[in-house]
Amino acid sequence: MLYAIIAEDRPGSLPKRLAARPAHLERLQSLQDEGRLILAGPHPAIDSDNPGDAGFSGSLIVAEFADLDSARTWADADPYFSAGVYASVTVKPFKQVFPQ
């Protein structure tokens, strides 16, 4: 089943985000290599593809996991979480309707 991982960044966490980014991307690449990643990306803090020093307000990942507990365990091990980038993380089932 698909699960949405919705994370909110701590204010001022851009330096921590940048430091943890390679490890974060490596985990996402593994999901993609396994064919389980639907989409992933950050929420720019301002209305721009490149927010610069404004940074990001959070992230969204939609991926396939065996169950909710597996999705939560994966999210809890995210380098952004352990580096203190994320203030909160919500994991919930997701039903993709479009695109088919």
MARBA-3410 file (N, C-alpha, C, O; in Angstrom, 1 decimal):
100
0.8,-1.2,0.0,0.0,0.0,0.0,0.9,1.2,0.0,2.0,1.2,0.4 ~ 0.3,2.3,-0.5,1.1,3.6,-0.5,0.8,4.3,0.8,-0.2,4.3,1.4 ~ 1.9,5.1,1.2,1.8,5.9,2.4,2.4,7.3,2.1,3.4,7.4,1.4 ~ 1.8,8.3,2.7,2.3,9.7,2.6,3.1,10.0,3.9,2.6,9.8,5.0 ~ 4.3,10.4,3.7,5.1,10.9,4.8,5.2,12.4,4.7,5.8,12.9,3.7
4.6,13.1,5.6,4.5,14.5,5.6,5.3,15.1,6.7,4.9,14.9,7.9 ~ 6.3,15.8,6.4,7.2,16.3,7.4,7.2,17.9,7.5,7.1,18.5,6.4 ~ 7.3,18.4,8.6,7.4,19.9,8.8,8.8,20.2,9.4,9.2,19.6,10.4 ~ 9.5,21.1,8.8,10.8,21.5,9.2,10.7,22.4,10.4,9.8,23.2,10.6 ~ 11.8,22.4,11.3,12.0,23.3,12.3,12.4,24.6,11.7,13.2,24.6,10.7
12.0,25.7,12.3,12.5,27.0,11.8,14.0,27.1,11.9,14.6,26.6,12.8 ~ 14.7,27.6,10.9,16.1,27.8,10.9,16.9,26.5,10.7,18.1,26.5,11.0 ~ 16.3,25.5,10.1,17.0,24.2,10.0,17.7,24.0,8.7,18.2,22.9,8.4 ~ 17.8,25.0,7.8,18.4,24.8,6.5,19.8,24.3,6.6,20.1,23.4,5.8 ~ 20.7,24.8,7.5,22.0,24.2,7.5,22.1,22.7,7.9,22.8,22.0,7.3
21.2,22.3,8.8,21.1,20.9,9.1,20.6,20.1,7.9,21.0,19.0,7.7 ~ 19.6,20.7,7.2,19.0,20.0,6.1,20.1,19.8,5.0,20.2,18.7,4.5 ~ 20.9,20.8,4.7,21.9,20.7,3.7,23.0,19.7,4.1,23.5,18.9,3.3 ~ 23.3,19.6,5.4,24.3,18.6,5.9,23.8,17.2,5.8,24.6,16.3,5.4 ~ 22.6,17.0,6.0,22.0,15.6,6.0,21.5,15.2,4.6,21.1,14.0,4.5
21.4,16.1,3.7,20.8,15.8,2.4,21.4,14.6,1.7,20.6,13.8,1.1 ~ 22.7,14.4,1.6,23.2,13.3,0.8,22.7,11.9,1.4,22.3,11.1,0.6 ~ 22.7,11.8,2.7,22.2,10.6,3.3,20.7,10.4,3.1,20.2,9.3,2.8 ~ 19.9,11.5,3.1,18.5,11.5,2.9,18.2,11.1,1.4,17.4,10.2,1.2 ~ 19.0,11.6,0.5,18.8,11.3,-0.9,19.2,9.8,-1.2,18.5,9.2,-2.0
20.2,9.3,-0.5,20.6,7.9,-0.7,19.5,7.0,-0.3,19.2,6.0,-1.0 ~ 18.7,7.3,0.8,17.6,6.4,1.2,16.5,6.5,0.2,15.9,5.5,-0.1 ~ 16.2,7.7,-0.3,15.2,7.8,-1.4,15.6,7.1,-2.6,14.7,6.5,-3.3 ~ 16.8,7.1,-3.0,17.3,6.4,-4.2,17.1,4.9,-4.0,16.7,4.2,-5.0 ~ 17.3,4.4,-2.8,17.0,3.0,-2.6,15.6,2.6,-2.8,15.3,1.6,-3.4
14.7,3.5,-2.3,13.2,3.3,-2.5,12.9,3.3,-4.0,12.2,2.5,-4.5 ~ 13.6,4.2,-4.7,13.3,4.3,-6.2,13.9,3.1,-6.9,13.2,2.5,-7.8 ~ 15.1,2.6,-6.5,15.7,1.4,-7.1,14.8,0.2,-6.9,14.8,-0.7,-7.7 ~ 14.1,0.2,-5.8,13.2,-1.0,-5.5,11.8,-0.8,-6.1,11.0,-1.7,-6.0 ~ 11.6,0.3,-6.8,10.3,0.5,-7.5,9.2,0.9,-6.6,8.0,0.7,-6.9
9.5,1.4,-5.4,8.5,1.8,-4.4,8.3,3.2,-4.2,7.3,3.6,-3.5 ~ 9.1,4.1,-4.8,8.9,5.5,-4.6,8.0,6.1,-5.7,8.3,5.9,-6.9 ~ 7.0,6.8,-5.3,6.0,7.5,-6.2,6.5,8.9,-6.4,6.6,9.3,-7.6 ~ 6.8,9.6,-5.4,7.3,11.0,-5.5,7.9,11.4,-4.2,7.6,10.9,-3.1 ~ 8.8,12.4,-4.3,9.4,12.9,-3.1,9.9,14.3,-3.4,10.4,14.6,-4.5
9.9,15.2,-2.4,10.4,16.5,-2.6,10.1,17.4,-1.4,9.3,17.1,-0.6 ~ 10.8,18.6,-1.4,10.6,19.5,-0.3,9.6,20.5,-0.6,9.2,20.7,-1.8 ~ 9.1,21.2,0.4,8.2,22.4,0.3,9.0,23.6,0.4,9.4,23.9,1.6 ~ 9.3,24.4,-0.6,10.0,25.6,-0.5,9.3,26.6,0.5,8.0,26.6,0.5 ~ 10.0,27.3,1.3,9.4,28.2,2.3,8.8,29.4,1.6,8.0,30.1,2.2
9.2,29.7,0.4,8.7,30.8,-0.4,8.2,30.3,-1.7,8.5,29.2,-2.1 ~ 7.5,31.1,-2.4,7.0,30.7,-3.7,8.1,30.8,-4.8,8.1,31.7,-5.6 ~ 9.0,29.8,-4.8,10.1,29.7,-5.7,10.7,28.3,-5.7,10.7,27.6,-4.7 ~ 11.1,27.9,-6.9,11.7,26.6,-7.0,13.1,26.6,-6.3,13.5,25.5,-5.8 ~ 13.7,27.7,-6.2,15.0,27.8,-5.5,14.9,28.9,-4.4,15.1,30.1,-4.7
14.5,28.5,-3.2,14.2,29.5,-2.2,15.4,30.1,-1.5,15.3,31.0,-0.7 ~ 16.6,29.6,-1.9,17.8,30.2,-1.3,17.8,30.1,0.2,17.5,29.1,0.8 ~ 18.2,31.2,0.8,18.3,31.3,2.3,17.0,31.1,3.0,16.9,30.8,4.2 ~ 15.8,31.3,2.3,14.5,31.1,2.9,14.3,29.6,3.3,13.6,29.3,4.2 ~ 15.0,28.7,2.6,14.9,27.3,2.9,13.6,26.6,2.5,13.0,27.0,1.6
13.3,25.7,3.4,12.1,24.8,3.1,11.3,24.7,4.4,11.8,24.9,5.5 ~ 10.0,24.4,4.2,9.1,24.3,5.3,8.8,22.8,5.7,8.2,22.6,6.7 ~ 9.3,21.9,4.8,9.0,20.5,5.1,9.2,19.7,3.8,9.8,20.2,2.9 ~ 8.7,18.5,3.9,8.9,17.5,2.8,7.7,16.6,2.7,6.9,16.4,3.6 ~ 7.6,16.1,1.5,6.5,15.1,1.2,7.1,13.9,0.5,7.9,14.1,-0.5
6.9,12.7,0.9,7.3,11.5,0.3,6.1,10.6,0.2,5.3,10.4,1.2 ~ 5.8,10.0,-1.0,4.8,9.0,-1.2,5.5,7.8,-1.7,6.1,7.8,-2.7 ~ 5.3,6.7,-1.0,6.0,5.5,-1.3,5.2,4.2,-0.8,4.3,4.4,0.0 ~ 5.6,3.1,-1.4,5.0,1.9,-1.0,5.7,1.2,0.1,6.9,1.1,0.1 ~ 4.9,0.8,1.1,5.4,0.0,2.3,4.5,-1.1,2.5,3.3,-1.1,2.1
5.0,-2.1,3.3,4.2,-3.3,3.6,3.0,-3.0,4.4,1.9,-3.5,4.3 ~ 3.2,-2.0,5.4,2.1,-1.6,6.3,2.5,-0.3,6.9,3.6,0.2,6.7 ~ 1.5,0.3,7.7,1.7,1.6,8.3,2.9,1.5,9.3,3.7,2.5,9.3 ~ 3.1,0.5,10.0,4.3,0.4,10.9,5.6,0.4,10.2,6.5,1.1,10.6 ~ 5.7,-0.2,9.0,6.9,-0.2,8.2,7.2,1.2,7.7,8.3,1.6,7.7
6.1,1.9,7.3,6.3,3.3,6.8,6.7,4.2,7.9,7.6,5.0,7.7 ~ 6.2,4.0,9.1,6.6,4.8,10.2,8.0,4.6,10.7,8.8,5.5,11.0 ~ 8.4,3.3,10.7,9.8,2.9,11.0,10.8,3.5,10.0,11.8,4.0,10.4 ~ 10.4,3.5,8.7,11.3,4.1,7.7,11.4,5.6,7.9,12.5,6.1,7.9 ~ 10.3,6.2,8.2,10.3,7.7,8.4,11.1,8.1,9.6,11.8,9.1,9.6
11.0,7.3,10.7,11.7,7.6,11.9,13.2,7.5,11.7,14.0,8.1,12.5 ~ 13.6,6.7,10.7,15.1,6.5,10.5,15.6,7.5,9.5,16.8,7.4,9.1 ~ 14.8,8.5,9.0,15.3,9.4,8.0,16.4,10.3,8.6,16.3,10.8,9.7 ~ 17.5,10.5,7.9,18.5,11.4,8.4,18.1,12.8,8.7,18.7,13.4,9.6 ~ 17.1,13.3,8.0,16.6,14.7,8.4,15.9,14.6,9.8,16.1,15.6,10.5
15.3,13.5,10.1,14.7,13.4,11.4,15.8,13.4,12.5,15.7,14.1,13.5 ~ 16.7,12.5,12.3,17.8,12.4,13.3,18.7,13.6,13.4,19.3,13.8,14.5 ~ 18.8,14.4,12.3,19.6,15.6,12.4,18.9,16.8,13.0,19.5,17.8,13.1 ~ 17.6,16.6,13.3,16.9,17.7,13.9,16.2,18.7,12.9,15.8,19.8,13.3 ~ 16.2,18.3,11.6,15.5,19.1,10.6,14.0,19.1,10.8,13.4,20.2,10.8
13.5,18.0,11.0,12.0,17.8,11.1,11.5,18.1,12.5,12.0,17.6,13.5 ~ 10.5,19.0,12.6,9.8,19.2,13.9,8.8,18.2,14.2,8.5,17.8,15.3 ~ 8.1,17.7,13.1,7.1,16.7,13.2,7.0,15.9,11.9,7.3,16.4,10.8 ~ 6.6,14.7,12.0,6.4,13.8,10.8,5.1,13.1,11.0,4.8,12.5,12.0 ~ 4.2,13.2,10.0,3.0,12.4,10.0,3.1,11.4,8.9,3.5,11.7,7.7
2.6,10.2,9.2,2.6,9.1,8.2,1.2,8.6,8.2,0.6,8.2,9.2 ~ 0.7,8.5,6.9,-0.7,8.0,6.8,-0.9,7.3,5.5,-0.2,7.6,4.5 ~ -1.9,6.4,5.4,-2.1,5.7,4.1,-2.5,6.7,3.1,-3.1,7.8,3.3 ~ -2.2,6.4,1.8,-2.5,7.3,0.7,-3.0,6.4,-0.4,-2.5,5.3,-0.8 ~ -4.1,6.9,-1.0,-4.7,6.2,-2.2,-4.5,7.0,-3.4,-5.1,8.1,-3.5
-3.7,6.6,-4.3,-3.4,7.3,-5.6,-4.6,7.1,-6.5,-5.0,6.0,-6.8 ~ -5.2,8.2,-7.0,-6.3,8.1,-7.9,-5.8,8.6,-9.3,-6.1,7.9,-10.3 ~ -5.0,9.6,-9.4,-4.4,10.1,-10.6,-2.9,10.4,-10.4,-2.6,10.8,-9.3 ~ -2.1,10.2,-11.4,-2.4,9.5,-12.7,-2.6,8.1,-12.5,-2.1,7.5,-11.5 ~ -3.3,7.5,-13.4,-3.6,6.0,-13.3,-2.5,5.2,-14.0,-2.6,4.0,-14.0
END
